[in-house]
Amino acid sequence: GTVNPERQKQNVREGDTTMKSRTMAALRQAQQLGHRALHAWHPAFLLGMALTFAAQASTAAGQSPVDPSTPNPAGENLQTPLADVPDDDGLPAVLARVHPAWRGFAPTWTEAPCPFPASEEYDFERVDCGYVLVPENRRNPDSRLIRLSIARVHSEEEQPAAGTTVFLNGGPGNPIVRAAPRWSRMEMPFTRELLQISDLILLDQRGTGYSQGFFCRGFDTVQADAPDPMSESVIPDLISAYRLCLDEGAQRGVDISAYTTWDNAMDVRDLRRALGLTEWNVFGGSYGTELGQMVLRIDPSGVRSAVLDSVVAPPPLAWGGRSFGMRSALEAINTACVEHGACAEHYGDLTELAERAVERYREEPLVLEDIPLDVSSSGRMVLNHRVIASGFFSALYNRQLYPAVPALMEAVADRNEVALRSTAILLTNPPSLEWGSGMGVVAACTGFGPVSPERRNELRADEPFWFEAFAARSGYLDACEGLGLFEPDPLHTFLESDRPVLLAVGAVDPITPPAYAEYVLTGLENGVLMEVPYTGHFATAPECATSVMAAFLRSPLETPDQSCIGEMAGIDFATRYKPTDAVYQLYQAIDEGRYTGLIAPVLAMLVLLAAVLAYPTAWLGRTLDGQASEHAAQRRLAWIASVLLLSGAAALVLSVFQTFSRSFALLPLGLVGPTAWVMPLLVLGLLLSLLSMIQVVRKPGDVGTLTGVGLVLAAGIALSVSLLLLGLLL
């Protein structure tokens, strides 16, 4: 990590982006926006008991360390104080922080093999990978270099209209390089629109994914099997575990203090330079919007335009204020339920339903046993009121779950153990050692995450129910003070910028509600706000919002047409469904590679399909040959029976398909669609095939007819019995 002496003499001159201090009037305005957001937001709703229902299990695994330069002694305070460095040689404060030894550092791009599994399918000509070496700690002249992993997905166009866009992922700590093959296939409207107008750069931020350094990866902050999970009693254990893995990282040479949002933003600037780009577009999602704001502050001349999706706001509206966001999201989803009509009539007020469901677990938690180990490392899960509240909060992120949310809330309120168990398993992501929990905790504690004592008092007074439910949730922010990391960066504050910025926010987003984007908008001279109804986190996912984003990136200085936003369809809430968990149990069996339950019904349906095709063919042949048959009536009955039996099976398949299409979260609860037709069609088909068999037996002599009718009857019995045993005879 030595620096060329000649480079030490160079000073990187940047435009003056010195942060102006915000006035008390602006703070009062932010607070007013916050209170107004409790009443103003418009659409959608959701529930779904997971994401938090399961542990992201896994410990801070040690991975191959890079040769250390100056390892920190174990037990030392891991956070170097972040003092506001005065201007040096005319540099703004955000750049004067860089030690003179690193100001002339010239990063370079090095091409390297892509790290994706061999099974990944993608266009090798459109995706390439590499890395850039950057100083781990630009404040330390003796810092080592660390490697940042990058994937480039090239546009369909040779000269894309929007140039190049860098994607800054959220978390903090969520990797993104691994998504390059999937994104290159352009299966989603978002990636399809983006790659038609822009090359895409995917960066694994320092401490995440395939980038260095390696510390506190895949850390479990949920502890779902604790006696009282997400309560203050588990925080000491959380801090101890974090302290252990942070100390281990420090002993292996990781400079823990250098994993802040400022360091990440300097990496982004160096990446642009390494790629030889004069300017590019910055797309930030969730925490990536916090990082994007820092990039706009540090490297404004290198930003052609920015899209900030699911906007994190600086204090006082820090993203640690979960109770405020929860109320905003619940009111938005309830508004959508009222618009739906049947939803409100069936479920009532969803905000009240959610609180009632949470309250059911306050005095009497529910303990689930035999949970898969990838959900809980001990096979056990304790559902107290805090876990239920956090599950609702997490479910509101995802618009794909919204149709099922009221039904899931109702199931939780009824303490439906089957629904709770299956939903927890269904919505749980397997743990990943690519998740940078170490970077996440440092960036969260030194950035926009922590809430001031004054703001906490406001939240407690405004939202006492949800404030208490979220008072301790065993996340990043619960560990800040105990780890000595609670020291917000004084250079990381409210943004004022003249660059073109599109702020996108989902009306039902609980973690970054619309009020946050409105506050950030007040500092943007060329900012545009897009509030997307019936949508949670990742507001640019709906097709309409994606088209608005693409129009903005094509022409950042023109206000994009948002007329399609007002035409978006509401949420199709599930109010009537056939209760059953049988389909989910079959789904689980197939997912685990157990297909035996499908053998009998599939073979039966193949026989019935053959009969449906064979009888008309045989009839046509006899008619052309002029042959008459005394069993023609029996054959017709058998053919009609085959059609009815197949129709019953088809009604079941159609119901499963419609349930998946509406929301996969409905699957543990039951099925929507033509479920009422399944049993009548099967019963009628069985009766007709039996009647046909009786008539053939009474007039023997035609072996072919007897065999055909017998096969139809046997297939009908096999189909009905197998569906009955599987619990699918609805």
C-alpha positions in Angstrom: 0.0 0.0 0.0 2.9 2.4 -0.5 2.2 5.6 -2.4 4.3 7.0 -5.2 6.1 10.1 -3.8 5.3 12.0 -7.0 1.6 11.3 -6.6 1.8 12.6 -3.0 2.6 16.1 -4.5 -0.6 16.2 -6.6 -3.7 17.7 -5.1 -7.1 16.6 -6.4 -9.1 19.8 -7.0 -12.8 19.4 -6.7 -15.8 21.8 -6.9 -16.6 23.4 -3.7 -19.2 21.1 -2.0 -18.7 22.4 1.5 -21.9 21.6 3.5 -23.9 24.6 4.6 -25.4 24.2 8.0 -29.2 23.8 8.1 -31.3 26.5 9.9 -33.7 25.8 12.7 -36.5 26.7 10.3 -35.5 23.7 8.1 -35.5 21.4 11.1 -39.0 22.6 12.1 -40.1 22.0 8.5 -38.8 18.5 8.6 -40.7 17.7 11.8 -43.9 19.2 10.3 -43.4 16.9 7.2 -43.0 14.0 9.5 -46.3 14.6 11.4 -48.1 15.4 8.2 -47.0 12.1 6.7 -49.0 10.2 9.3 -52.2 11.4 7.5 -51.3 12.1 3.9 -50.2 8.9 2.1 -52.5 7.2 -0.4 -52.4 3.4 -1.4 -51.6 -0.2 -0.7 -51.2 -2.8 2.0 -49.4 -5.9 3.1 -48.5 -8.4 5.7 -46.5 -11.5 5.5 -44.8 -13.0 8.5 -41.2 -13.0 7.5 -37.9 -11.7 6.4 -37.6 -11.0 10.1 -39.4 -14.2 11.1 -36.3 -16.1 10.3 -32.8 -15.8 11.2 -30.4 -14.7 8.6 -28.4 -17.2 10.4 -24.7 -17.7 10.3 -21.8 -16.4 12.4 -19.1 -14.0 11.5 -17.1 -16.5 9.5 -13.4 -15.9 9.1 -12.4 -15.7 5.4 -8.9 -15.4 3.9 -7.5 -12.2 5.1 -5.3 -9.8 3.1 -1.9 -9.2 4.5 -2.3 -6.7 7.3 -0.6 -3.4 7.3 -1.3 -2.0 10.8 -3.6 -4.3 12.7 -5.6 -2.8 15.5 -4.9 -4.4 18.9 -7.7 -6.4 20.3 -9.9 -4.6 22.8 -9.0 -1.1 21.4 -11.8 1.3 20.6 -12.6 0.3 17.0 -13.9 3.7 15.9 -11.5 6.5 15.1 -13.1 9.8 16.0 -14.5 11.5 12.9 -13.4 15.1 13.3 -14.4 17.8 10.8 -11.2 18.6 9.1 -10.8 22.3 8.1 -10.1 23.2 4.5 -6.6 22.3 3.4 -5.1 23.9 0.3 -8.6 25.1 -0.7 -10.1 21.6 -0.6 -13.7 21.3 0.7 -13.9 19.6 4.1 -15.2 16.3 2.7 -12.0 16.0 0.6 -9.5 17.7 2.9 -10.1 14.7 5.2 -8.0 12.6 2.7 -4.4 12.5 3.9 -2.0 14.2 1.5 -0.3 10.9 0.8 -3.5 9.7 -0.9 -4.7 12.8 -2.7 -2.8 12.0 -5.9 -3.7 8.3 -5.8 -4.7 7.1 -9.3 -7.1 4.1 -9.2 -7.0 1.7 -12.1 -9.5 -0.9 -13.5 -8.2 -4.5 -13.7 -10.2 -7.0 -15.7 -10.7 -10.4 -14.0 -12.8 -13.5 -14.4 -16.4 -13.2 -13.2 -17.0 -14.9 -9.8 -20.4 -16.3 -10.7 -21.2 -20.0 -10.4 -20.7 -22.0 -13.6 -24.5 -22.8 -13.6 -25.4 -19.1 -14.2 -26.6 -18.3 -17.7 -25.8 -15.0 -19.2 -24.4 -13.3 -22.3 -20.6 -13.5 -21.9 -20.2 -10.7 -24.5 -22.4 -8.3 -22.5 -21.1 -9.0 -19.0 -17.5 -8.5 -17.8 -15.9 -8.3 -14.4 -12.9 -6.8 -12.7 -11.7 -4.9 -9.6 -10.3 -1.6 -8.5 -7.8 -1.3 -5.7 -8.5 1.6 -3.3 -6.9 2.7 0.0 -8.7 1.1 3.0 -8.3 4.2 5.1 -7.6 7.4 3.2 -6.9 9.2 6.5 -4.0 6.9 7.2 -0.9 7.4 5.0 0.2 3.8 5.7 -3.1 2.2 4.8 -3.1 -1.0 2.8 -5.1 -1.3 -0.5 -8.3 -3.3 -0.6 -10.0 -4.8 -3.7 -13.5 -3.7 -4.8 -15.3 -6.3 -7.0 -17.2 -4.9 -10.0 -19.4 -6.3 -12.7 -20.3 -4.4 -15.8 -23.5 -5.2 -17.8 -23.4 -3.5 -21.2 -26.4 -1.9 -22.8 -28.1 -3.3 -25.9 -27.2 0.0 -27.6 -23.6 0.8 -28.7 -24.0 4.3 -27.6 -26.7 4.3 -24.9 -28.7 7.5 -24.5 -28.0 7.8 -20.7 -24.3 6.7 -20.8 -23.3 4.7 -17.8 -25.1 4.1 -14.5 -23.6 2.9 -11.2 -25.9 0.9 -8.9 -25.4 1.5 -5.2 -27.2 -1.2 -3.2 -28.8 -1.0 0.2 -28.6 -2.7 3.5 -26.1 -1.3 4.4 -24.1 -4.4 3.6 -26.1 -6.0 0.8 -24.0 -7.4 -2.1 -25.0 -6.8 -5.8 -22.3 -8.2 -8.1 -23.9 -11.6 -7.9 -27.0 -10.2 -9.6 -25.2 -9.4 -12.8 -26.2 -12.6 -14.7 -29.9 -12.3 -13.7 -29.9 -8.6 -14.6 -28.3 -9.2 -17.9 -31.2 -11.4 -18.9 -33.5 -8.4 -18.5 -36.3 -10.4 -17.0 -37.7 -7.5 -15.0 -39.1 -4.3 -16.4 -36.5 -2.4 -14.3 -33.5 -4.0 -15.8 -35.0 -4.1 -19.3 -35.6 -0.4 -19.3 -32.3 0.5 -17.7 -30.2 -1.6 -20.0 -31.9 -0.2 -23.1 -30.6 3.3 -22.3 -27.5 2.7 -20.1 -24.5 0.5 -19.3 -24.7 -0.7 -15.8 -22.0 -0.9 -13.2 -22.6 -3.1 -10.2 -20.3 -2.5 -7.2 -19.9 -4.7 -4.2 -19.2 -2.0 -1.6 -16.3 -2.4 0.7 -16.9 -5.2 3.2 -19.6 -6.8 1.2 -20.0 -9.5 -1.4 -16.8 -10.3 -3.3 -15.1 -7.2 -2.1 -12.6 -6.8 0.7 -12.3 -6.5 3.7 -13.7 -9.6 5.2 -15.2 -9.2 8.7 -18.5 -9.9 10.4 -20.0 -11.5 7.3 -23.5 -13.0 7.4 -24.0 -12.0 11.0 -27.2 -13.1 12.7 -29.0 -10.1 14.3 -32.4 -11.8 14.7 -31.9 -14.4 17.4 -35.4 -15.8 16.8 -34.8 -18.7 19.3 -34.0 -16.4 22.3 -36.4 -16.7 25.2 -37.5 -13.1 24.6 -36.3 -12.2 21.1 -35.9 -8.5 20.0 -36.1 -7.3 23.5 -33.5 -5.4 25.5 -32.4 -8.6 27.2 -30.7 -9.9 24.0 -28.8 -6.6 23.3 -25.8 -7.5 25.6 -25.4 -10.8 23.7 -25.7 -9.0 20.4 -23.0 -6.5 21.4 -20.7 -9.2 22.7 -21.0 -11.2 19.4 -20.4 -8.1 17.4 -17.4 -7.1 19.5 -15.9 -10.6 19.0 -16.1 -10.5 15.2 -15.0 -6.9 15.0 -12.0 -7.7 17.2 -11.2 -10.7 15.0 -11.4 -8.5 11.9 -9.1 -5.9 13.5 -6.6 -8.6 14.5 -6.5 -9.7 10.8 -5.6 -6.2 9.7 -9.0 -4.8 8.9 -9.3 -1.1 9.8 -12.8 -1.1 11.2 -13.0 2.7 11.3 -12.7 2.9 7.5 -16.1 1.4 6.6 -18.3 4.5 6.8 -20.5 6.0 4.2 -17.8 8.6 3.5 -15.3 5.9 2.7 -17.9 4.2 0.4 -18.5 7.4 -1.4 -14.8 8.0 -2.0 -14.7 4.4 -3.4 -17.5 5.4 -5.9 -15.5 8.4 -7.0 -12.4 6.4 -7.5 -14.3 3.7 -9.4 -15.6 6.4 -11.9 -12.0 7.6 -12.4 -10.7 4.1 -12.8 -13.2 3.4 -15.6 -12.1 6.6 -17.3 -15.6 8.2 -17.1 -16.0 12.0 -17.0 -19.5 11.6 -15.6 -22.1 8.9 -15.0 -25.6 8.4 -13.4 -25.9 7.3 -9.8 -28.7 5.0 -8.9 -29.1 4.4 -5.1 -31.6 2.1 -3.4 -32.4 2.3 0.3 -29.1 2.7 2.1 -27.7 3.4 -1.4 -29.7 6.7 -1.4 -27.7 7.7 1.7 -24.5 6.8 0.0 -25.8 8.5 -3.2 -26.3 11.7 -1.3 -22.7 11.5 0.0 -21.5 10.9 -3.6 -23.4 14.0 -4.7 -21.6 15.9 -1.9 -18.1 14.6 -2.7 -18.1 14.2 -6.5 -20.8 16.5 -7.9 -19.0 17.2 -11.2 -18.9 13.5 -11.9 -22.6 13.0 -11.5 -24.7 13.5 -14.7 -27.9 12.7 -12.8 -29.1 10.6 -9.8 -32.0 8.4 -9.0 -32.6 7.9 -5.3 -35.1 5.1 -4.7 -36.6 4.6 -1.2 -34.9 7.7 0.2 -33.1 7.7 3.5 -33.2 11.1 5.2 -30.7 12.8 7.5 -31.7 13.6 11.1 -34.2 14.4 12.5 -35.9 12.0 10.1 -33.3 9.3 10.5 -34.2 5.8 9.3 -34.0 4.6 12.9 -37.5 6.0 13.5 -39.4 2.8 12.7 -42.6 3.6 14.6 -43.2 6.7 12.4 -42.7 4.7 9.2 -44.9 1.9 10.4 -47.8 4.2 11.1 -47.4 5.9 7.7 -47.3 2.5 5.9 -50.3 1.1 7.7 -52.4 4.1 6.9 -51.4 3.9 3.3 -52.3 0.2 3.0 -55.5 0.8 4.9 -56.5 3.5 2.4 -56.0 1.0 -0.4 -58.1 -1.5 1.5 -60.9 1.0 1.7 -60.6 1.8 -2.0 -60.9 -1.9 -2.7 -64.3 -2.1 -0.9 -64.5 -5.8 -0.2 -61.3 -5.7 1.7 -62.5 -3.1 4.2 -65.9 -4.8 4.5 -64.3 -8.2 5.3 -61.2 -7.2 7.4 -62.2 -3.8 8.8 -59.5 -1.2 9.7 -56.1 -2.8 8.9 -54.2 -0.6 11.3 -56.5 -1.9 14.1 -56.2 -5.5 12.9 -52.4 -5.2 12.9 -52.3 -3.8 16.5 -54.8 -6.5 17.6 -52.6 -9.2 16.1 -49.5 -7.9 17.8 -51.2 -7.6 21.1 -52.3 -11.3 21.0 -48.6 -12.3 21.6 -47.7 -9.7 24.3 -48.6 -11.8 27.3 -48.6 -15.2 25.6 -45.8 -15.8 23.0 -46.1 -18.7 20.7 -43.2 -21.2 20.5 -42.7 -23.1 17.2 -40.7 -26.3 17.2 -39.2 -28.3 14.3 -38.4 -25.2 12.3 -35.9 -25.9 9.4 -32.3 -25.1 10.4 -31.9 -22.5 7.6 -34.7 -20.5 9.3 -33.5 -21.0 12.9 -30.2 -22.6 13.8 -31.7 -24.3 16.8 -34.9 -25.4 15.0 -36.9 -23.3 17.4 -38.7 -20.0 17.0 -40.3 -17.8 19.7 -43.0 -15.4 18.4 -43.5 -12.6 20.9 -45.3 -9.3 20.1 -42.0 -7.7 19.0 -41.3 -10.5 16.5 -44.9 -10.2 15.2 -44.5 -6.4 14.8 -41.2 -6.7 13.1 -42.6 -9.4 10.8 -45.4 -7.0 9.7 -42.9 -4.2 9.3 -40.7 -6.4 7.0 -43.7 -7.7 5.0 -44.8 -4.2 4.1 -41.6 -3.8 2.1 -42.8 -6.0 -0.7 -45.7 -5.1 -3.0 -45.9 -8.7 -4.2 -47.2 -9.6 -0.8 -49.9 -6.9 -0.5 -52.9 -9.0 -1.8 -52.2 -11.5 1.0 -51.5 -9.0 3.9 -55.0 -8.7 5.4 -55.5 -12.5 5.3 -52.1 -13.1 6.9 -52.8 -10.5 9.6 -56.1 -12.2 10.4 -54.3 -15.6 10.6 -51.7 -14.1 12.9 -54.5 -12.6 15.1 -56.1 -16.0 15.2 -52.8 -17.6 16.3 -53.0 -19.9 13.3 -49.9 -22.0 14.0 -49.9 -23.7 10.6 -50.1 -20.4 8.8 -47.4 -18.9 11.0 -45.0 -21.8 10.6 -45.5 -22.1 6.8 -45.3 -18.4 6.2 -42.1 -18.1 8.2 -40.5 -20.8 6.2 -41.9 -19.7 2.9 -40.6 -16.1 3.2 -37.2 -16.8 4.8 -34.1 -16.2 2.7 -31.2 -18.5 3.3 -28.2 -16.9 5.1 -25.4 -15.5 3.0 -21.8 -14.9 3.9 -21.8 -12.2 1.2 -23.8 -9.9 3.5 -21.4 -7.4 4.9 -22.7 -7.0 8.5 -19.5 -5.4 9.6 -19.6 -2.6 7.1 -23.3 -2.4 7.8 -23.0 -1.7 11.5 -20.2 0.9 11.1 -22.0 2.7 8.3 -25.3 2.7 10.2 -23.9 3.9 13.4 -21.9 6.7 11.9 -24.5 7.8 9.3 -28.2 8.6 9.1 -29.4 5.6 11.2 -29.3 6.7 14.9 -32.1 8.7 16.3 -31.4 11.6 18.7 -32.9 11.5 22.2 -35.1 14.4 21.3 -36.5 12.6 18.3 -37.0 9.4 20.3 -39.1 11.3 22.8 -41.2 12.7 19.9 -41.7 9.2 18.5 -42.6 7.8 21.9 -45.3 10.5 22.3 -46.7 10.3 18.8 -46.6 6.5 18.3 -46.5 4.8 21.8 -47.8 1.4 20.6 -45.3 0.9 17.7 -42.5 2.7 19.5 -42.7 0.2 22.3 -42.9 -2.7 19.9 -39.8 -1.6 18.1 -37.9 -0.2 21.1 -35.4 -3.0 20.8 -35.2 -5.2 17.7 -31.6 -6.6 17.8 -30.5 -4.7 14.7 -27.5 -2.6 13.8 -28.6 0.4 15.8 -29.0 -1.5 19.0 -25.3 -2.2 19.1 -23.9 1.3 18.3 -23.3 2.7 21.7 -22.1 -0.5 23.3 -19.5 -0.9 20.5 -18.3 2.7 20.8 -19.5 3.3 17.2 -22.2 5.9 18.0 -20.5 8.9 16.4 -22.3 10.4 13.5 -20.0 11.8 10.8 -20.2 15.6 11.0 -19.6 15.8 7.2 -22.5 13.6 6.5 -25.6 15.9 6.8 -28.4 17.5 4.9 -27.6 17.7 1.1 -27.9 20.8 -1.0 -27.2 20.2 -4.7 -28.0 21.6 -8.1 -27.6 18.2 -9.9 -30.7 16.6 -11.5 -32.1 14.1 -9.0 -35.2 11.9 -9.1 -36.5 10.9 -5.7 -38.7 7.8 -5.9 -40.7 6.6 -2.9 -43.4 4.0 -2.3 -46.5 5.2 -0.5 -46.5 2.0 1.6 -42.8 1.9 2.4 -42.4 1.5 6.2 -38.6 2.1 6.5 -38.3 5.2 4.2 -41.7 6.7 4.1 -42.7 9.6 1.7 -42.0 12.3 4.3 -38.3 11.4 4.1 -38.1 12.1 0.4 -40.0 15.3 0.8 -37.5 16.5 3.3 -34.5 15.6 1.1 -36.3 17.3 -1.9 -36.1 20.7 -0.1 -32.3 20.8 -0.6 -32.4 19.9 -4.3 -32.4 22.7 -6.8 -33.3 20.4 -9.7 -35.0 17.6 -7.8 -38.2 15.7 -8.9 -40.3 13.7 -6.5 -42.2 10.5 -7.7 -44.5 9.0 -5.1 -45.6 5.6 -6.3 -48.9 4.3 -4.9 -49.6 0.7 -3.9 -45.8 0.2 -3.5 -43.3 -0.3 -0.7 -39.5 -0.5 -0.8 -37.9 -0.3 -4.2 -40.4 2.2 -5.7 -39.1 2.0 -9.3 -40.0 -1.7 -9.6 -43.6 -1.2 -11.0 -43.6 -0.8 -14.8 -45.0 2.7 -14.8 -42.3 3.9 -12.3 -39.6 2.2 -14.3 -40.7 4.1 -17.5 -40.6 7.4 -15.6 -37.1 6.6 -14.3 -36.0 5.8 -17.8 -37.4 9.0 -19.2 -35.6 11.0 -16.5 -32.2 9.3 -17.2 -32.6 10.0 -20.9 -33.2 13.7 -20.3 -32.3 14.7 -16.7 -33.0 18.4 -17.2 -36.6 17.8 -18.4 -39.4 17.0 -16.0 -40.5 13.4 -16.7 -44.2 12.7 -17.5 -45.7 11.0 -14.4 -49.3 10.7 -15.7 -49.2 6.9 -15.6 -48.7 7.0 -11.8 -52.3 8.2 -11.4 -53.5 5.4 -13.6 -51.9 2.5 -11.6 -54.3 -0.3 -10.7 -55.1 -0.7 -7.0 -54.3 -3.8 -4.9 -56.4 -7.0 -5.6 -56.8 -8.0 -2.0 -57.7 -11.6 -1.3 -61.0 -11.6 0.7 -62.4 -15.1 -0.3 -60.3 -18.2 -0.4 -60.6 -21.9 0.3 -58.6 -22.6 3.5 -56.0 -25.3 3.1 -52.3 -25.8 3.6 -52.1 -28.9 1.5 -50.8 -27.1 -1.6 -48.1 -25.5 0.5 -47.1 -28.9 2.0 -46.9 -30.4 -1.5 -44.8 -27.3 -2.7 -42.4 -27.9 0.2 -42.1 -31.6 -0.7 -41.3 -30.8 -4.3 -38.8 -28.1 -3.2 -37.0 -30.8 -1.1 -36.9 -33.2 -4.1 -39.7 -35.5 -2.9 -42.0 -36.1 -5.9 -43.7 -39.4 -4.8 -47.0 -37.6 -4.0 -47.3 -36.5 -7.6 -46.8 -39.9 -9.3 -50.4 -41.2 -8.9 -52.3 -38.0 -9.9 -50.0 -37.3 -12.8 -50.3 -40.9 -14.2 -54.1 -40.7 -13.7 -54.3 -37.4 -15.6 -52.2 -38.8 -18.5 -54.6 -41.8 -18.8 -57.6 -39.5 -18.7 -56.1 -37.2 -21.3 -55.4 -40.2 -23.6 -59.1 -41.2 -23.2 -60.3 -37.8 -24.0 -58.3 -37.9 -27.3 -58.8 -41.6 -28.1 -62.6 -41.9 -27.9 -63.4 -39.2 -30.5 -60.6 -40.6 -32.8 -62.1 -44.1 -32.5 -65.6 -42.8 -33.1 -64.4 -41.0 -36.3 -62.7 -44.1 -37.6 -65.8 -46.3 -37.1 -68.0 -43.7 -38.7 -65.8 -43.5 -41.8 -65.7 -47.4 -42.0 -69.5 -47.5 -41.5 -69.2 -49.7 -38.5 -71.8 -49.7 -35.8 -71.3 -50.5 -32.1 -73.7 -51.6 -29.4 -71.4 -49.9 -26.8 -71.5 -46.4 -28.3 -73.5 -45.0 -25.4 -71.1 -46.4 -22.8 -68.1 -45.0 -24.7 -69.8 -41.6 -24.8 -70.4 -41.8 -21.0 -66.7 -42.8 -20.4 -65.6 -39.9 -22.6 -67.8 -37.4 -20.7 -66.5 -38.8 -17.4 -62.9 -38.3 -18.6 -63.6 -34.7 -19.5 -65.2 -34.1 -16.1 -62.4 -35.7 -14.2 -59.8 -33.8 -16.1 -61.8 -30.6 -15.6 -61.8 -31.1 -11.9 -58.0 -31.5 -11.9 -57.7 -28.5 -14.2 -59.8 -26.4 -11.8 -57.3 -27.3 -9.0 -54.3 -26.4 -11.2 -55.9 -23.1 -12.2 -56.6 -22.3 -8.5 -53.0 -22.9 -7.7 -51.8 -20.8 -10.6 -54.2 -17.9 -9.7 -53.0 -18.1 -6.0 -49.4 -17.8 -7.1 -50.3 -15.0 -9.4 -52.2 -13.1 -6.8 -49.4 -13.5 -4.1 -47.3 -16.5 -3.2 -47.8 -15.5 0.4 -51.4 -16.8 0.1 -50.2 -20.3 -0.5 -49.9 -21.3 3.2 -53.4 -20.1 3.9 -55.4 -21.5 1.0 -56.4 -21.1 -2.6 -58.3 -18.6 -4.6 -60.0 -19.3 -7.9 -62.4 -22.0 -9.0 -61.8 -24.3 -6.0 -65.6 -24.8 -5.6 -65.6 -26.8 -8.9 -63.0 -29.4 -8.0 -65.0 -31.8 -5.9 -68.3 -31.6 -7.8 -66.5 -32.3 -11.2 -64.5 -35.2 -9.7 -67.6 -36.8 -8.1 -69.7 -36.4 -11.2 -66.9 -37.8 -13.3 -66.5 -40.8 -11.0 -70.3 -41.5 -11.1 -70.5 -41.4 -14.9 -67.4 -43.7 -15.3 -68.9 -46.1 -12.8 -72.3 -46.0 -14.6 -70.5 -46.7 -17.9 -68.6 -49.6 -16.4 -71.8 -51.2 -15.1 -73.5 -50.9 -18.5 -70.5 -52.5 -20.2 -70.4 -55.4 -17.8 -74.1 -56.0 -18.3 -73.4 -56.3 -22.1 -70.2 -58.2 -22.3 -68.3 -59.1 -25.5 -66.3 -56.0 -26.4 -62.9 -56.4 -24.7 -61.6 -53.1 -26.1 -64.6 -51.1 -24.7 -64.3 -53.0 -21.3 -60.6 -52.2 -21.1 -61.0 -48.5 -22.0 -63.9 -47.9 -19.6 -62.0 -49.8 -16.9 -59.0 -47.6 -17.4 -61.1 -44.4 -17.1 -62.7 -45.6 -13.9 -59.4 -46.7 -12.4 -57.8 -43.4 -13.3 -60.7 -41.5 -11.8 -60.4 -43.4 -8.6 -56.6 -43.0 -8.4 -56.9 -39.3 -9.1 -59.6 -38.7 -6.5 -58.0 -40.9 -3.8 -54.5 -39.3 -4.3 -55.9 -35.8 -4.1 -57.8 -36.8 -1.0 -54.7 -38.2 0.7 -52.8 -35.1 -0.2 -55.6 -32.9 1.2 -56.3 -31.4 -2.2 -59.8 -32.7 -2.7 -61.4 -29.2 -2.2 
